[in-house]
Structure formats: structure tokens, C-alpha cells
């Protein structure tokens, strides 16, 4: 696995190899064929969420999930959802860049029953139905493992968010197996990955 630095000392993102089919499905390769295995998760997410063609296809392919009470109460057409999602994604990315030094106030535990985030724990950052999933390394230091347009209440109830659970667990295991438990041990791992 490769890790890209987004903001030194604060934010990093996983880069999954070309053969990791949890990320690089044939559908996903339509959008990133040249960059497959080179693009980090943060860039991949925000490029997808800004792509009207991807968003229209995503919502059309997931129309059955839009039948829930939550989505019906919004009364959005698929075209509206695509447009609104793109706008929300742009604002989400902008907010993230402007608040990178305050990541602990942005991310919360992945499990809603947990009240505080500890080192090497799963976390999420949410804006409406957009989610970024990450591992908290230490105070205000996160490794983005993926993200999704969340259409269901529980992650396990949709194939895309279920994949995100797999990715976040894979990253957590990778960090633990490489002795990461805080910022210093994480910096040591980054150094080892570069040489």
C-alpha cells in the first residue's frame, strides 16, 4: 500500500494498487483508467463527486435505495440529486482544506455509540450524505481510507459503504502490523515506505 501526504502533519490518503478490486472495479476504471493505482482516495472521491456523469449513473443505479422515507421526503429528482451532490462536494472539499488544522472537530467515531476518537481508530467525516472514512493516527492527524455517498442508515446495507468497511479495516490492520500507534510511529512508517 502507498500513502500520499495531502497536508503535512495533518492529512494523508491511501493509494490502492491497481489489482485491488474493492476500489478498482470495472465501473470505477471508466472514470480513472489512466490513473488507476496512482490516485489517492481523497482525490478520487472529490473527482467522482464533481463528475456529473458519474453522479447521474450512481443515482440511477441506486434508485431503489432512494425509495426510503428519508429520500422520498427530500423529493429530489435524480438530476437534482446529482447537481446538489456536486455542490455539496465542492463545499465539503473547500471546508476541509480551510479547517485542516481542526480535523478532530471534523471527524467523529465511525461507530455512533462511541463518544471519543482514540489513536488508530475508525472515523468518519460527514456532510449531508457524503462521507469520508479515515483512521485517526493521533491528535489532528488522519489517514483517509475512502468515502462514499451514503444512501442507507447502516453501512452494511449498501454495497458501496460495505466496501468502505473493508477498506478501513484493511488500513487499520496495515498500520497495526507496521507498529503504528501514534504520530511518531506513523512518521517512521512513512519514512520506511519512501525508501
C-alpha positions as CSV (number, residue, x, y, z in Angstrom):
1,X,0.0,0.0,0.0
2,X,1.1,3.6,-0.7
3,X,0.2,6.7,1.3
4,X,0.1,10.2,-0.1
5,X,0.5,13.3,2.0
6,X,-2.3,15.8,1.5
7,X,-1.4,18.2,4.2
8,X,1.9,17.5,6.0
9,X,1.4,16.7,9.7
10,X,-2.4,16.5,9.3
11,X,-4.0,14.7,6.5
12,X,-2.9,11.7,4.4
13,X,-4.7,9.4,2.0
14,X,-4.3,5.8,0.9
15,X,-3.5,4.8,-2.6
16,X,-4.7,1.4,-3.5
17,X,-2.8,-0.8,-6.0
18,X,-4.2,-1.5,-9.5
19,X,-5.2,-5.0,-8.6
20,X,-7.3,-4.1,-5.5
21,X,-10.7,-4.8,-6.9
22,X,-12.6,-3.4,-3.9
23,X,-11.7,0.0,-5.3
24,X,-10.8,-0.6,-8.9
25,X,-14.0,-2.2,-10.2
26,X,-14.6,-2.2,-14.0
27,X,-17.1,0.7,-13.5
28,X,-14.6,2.7,-11.5
29,X,-12.0,2.2,-14.1
30,X,-14.2,4.0,-16.6
31,X,-13.5,7.2,-14.7
32,X,-9.8,6.7,-13.8
33,X,-8.3,4.2,-16.2
34,X,-5.0,6.1,-16.7
35,X,-4.7,7.0,-13.0
36,X,-5.8,3.6,-11.6
37,X,-3.4,2.7,-8.8
38,X,-1.9,6.2,-8.7
39,X,-4.6,8.4,-7.4
40,X,-5.2,8.7,-3.7
41,X,-8.6,8.3,-2.1
42,X,-9.2,11.9,-1.3
43,X,-8.6,13.0,-4.9
44,X,-10.6,10.0,-6.2
45,X,-13.6,10.9,-4.1
46,X,-13.7,14.6,-4.9
47,X,-13.2,13.9,-8.6
48,X,-16.1,11.5,-8.6
49,X,-18.3,13.7,-6.6
50,X,-17.6,16.6,-9.1
51,X,-18.3,14.4,-12.1
52,X,-22.0,14.9,-13.3
53,X,-21.8,11.8,-15.5
54,X,-20.7,9.6,-12.5
55,X,-23.3,11.1,-10.2
56,X,-26.2,10.6,-12.6
57,X,-25.1,7.0,-13.2
58,X,-24.7,6.4,-9.4
59,X,-28.1,7.7,-8.5
60,X,-29.8,5.9,-11.4
61,X,-28.1,2.6,-10.5
62,X,-29.2,3.1,-6.9
63,X,-32.8,4.3,-7.5
64,X,-34.2,1.5,-5.2
65,X,-32.3,2.9,-2.2
66,X,-33.9,6.3,-2.9
67,X,-37.3,4.8,-2.1
68,X,-36.7,5.1,1.7
69,X,-38.6,7.5,3.7
70,X,-35.6,9.8,4.2
71,X,-35.0,10.2,0.4
72,X,-38.7,10.4,-0.5
73,X,-39.1,13.2,2.0
74,X,-36.4,15.2,0.1
75,X,-38.4,14.9,-3.1
76,X,-35.3,15.3,-5.3
77,X,-35.2,14.1,-8.8
78,X,-32.1,12.2,-9.9
79,X,-30.9,15.2,-11.8
80,X,-31.4,17.4,-8.7
81,X,-29.5,14.9,-6.6
82,X,-26.6,14.9,-8.9
83,X,-26.4,18.7,-9.1
84,X,-26.9,19.1,-5.3
85,X,-24.3,16.4,-4.5
86,X,-21.7,18.1,-6.8
87,X,-22.4,21.5,-5.0
88,X,-22.1,19.8,-1.6
89,X,-18.9,18.1,-2.5
90,X,-17.3,21.3,-3.6
91,X,-18.3,23.0,-0.3
92,X,-17.1,19.9,1.6
93,X,-13.7,19.9,0.0
94,X,-13.3,23.6,0.5
95,X,-14.3,23.3,4.2
96,X,-11.8,20.5,4.7
97,X,-9.0,22.5,3.2
98,X,-9.8,25.6,5.3
99,X,-10.0,23.6,8.5
100,X,-7.2,21.1,8.1
101,X,-5.7,22.1,11.5
102,X,-9.0,21.3,13.2
103,X,-9.5,17.8,11.9
104,X,-10.5,16.4,15.4
105,X,-13.5,18.7,15.3
106,X,-14.5,17.5,11.8
107,X,-14.1,13.7,12.3
108,X,-16.1,11.6,14.7
109,X,-16.0,7.9,15.6
110,X,-17.3,5.6,12.9
111,X,-19.4,3.8,15.4
112,X,-22.1,6.2,16.6
113,X,-22.1,4.5,20.0
114,X,-18.5,5.7,20.7
115,X,-18.1,9.1,22.2
116,X,-14.4,9.8,21.6
117,X,-11.8,9.0,19.0
118,X,-8.7,7.3,20.0
119,X,-5.4,6.7,18.1
120,X,-5.6,4.1,15.3
121,X,-9.4,4.1,15.4
122,X,-12.0,4.2,12.6
123,X,-13.6,7.6,12.0
124,X,-15.9,9.4,9.6
125,X,-16.4,13.0,8.4
126,X,-19.8,13.6,7.1
127,X,-21.5,16.4,5.2
128,X,-25.1,15.5,4.4
129,X,-25.0,12.2,2.5
130,X,-21.3,12.5,1.7
131,X,-18.8,10.6,3.8
132,X,-15.0,10.4,4.2
133,X,-13.7,7.5,6.1
134,X,-10.4,7.6,7.9
135,X,-8.1,6.2,10.6
136,X,-7.2,8.6,13.3
137,X,-3.5,8.4,13.8
138,X,-3.1,10.9,16.6
139,X,-4.4,14.4,17.5
140,X,-5.5,16.1,14.3
141,X,-3.8,13.5,12.1
142,X,-5.8,11.3,9.8
143,X,-5.3,8.7,7.0
144,X,-8.2,8.8,4.6
145,X,-9.1,5.3,3.6
146,X,-12.1,6.1,1.3
147,X,-15.5,7.6,1.2
148,X,-19.0,7.2,-0.2
149,X,-22.3,8.7,-1.0
150,X,-24.3,7.2,1.9
151,X,-27.8,6.2,0.9
152,X,-28.7,3.8,3.8
153,X,-28.7,4.2,7.5
154,X,-26.3,1.4,8.1
155,X,-23.1,0.9,6.2
156,X,-23.6,-2.8,5.8
157,X,-26.9,-2.2,4.0
158,X,-25.3,-0.9,0.8
159,X,-22.6,-2.5,-1.3
160,X,-20.5,0.7,-1.6
161,X,-20.4,1.6,2.1
162,X,-19.8,-2.1,2.9
163,X,-16.7,-1.9,0.7
164,X,-15.7,1.1,2.8
165,X,-15.8,-1.0,5.9
166,X,-13.4,-3.5,4.2
167,X,-11.0,-0.7,3.2
168,X,-10.9,1.0,6.6
169,X,-10.3,-2.4,8.3
170,X,-7.5,-3.2,5.8
171,X,-5.8,0.1,6.6
172,X,-6.1,-0.3,10.3
173,X,-4.6,-3.8,10.2
174,X,-1.8,-2.5,7.9
175,X,-1.0,0.3,10.4
176,X,-1.1,-2.0,13.5
177,X,1.0,-4.7,11.7
178,X,3.6,-2.0,11.0
179,X,3.7,-0.8,14.6
180,X,1.8,2.4,14.2
181,X,0.2,3.7,17.5
182,X,0.9,7.5,17.3
183,X,2.3,10.3,15.2
184,X,5.9,9.3,15.7
185,X,5.5,5.7,14.8
186,X,3.4,6.8,11.8
187,X,6.2,9.1,10.6
188,X,8.6,6.2,10.9
189,X,6.3,4.1,8.7
190,X,6.0,6.9,6.1
191,X,9.8,7.1,6.0
192,X,10.1,3.3,5.5
193,X,7.5,3.4,2.7
194,X,9.6,6.1,0.9
195,X,12.9,4.2,0.9
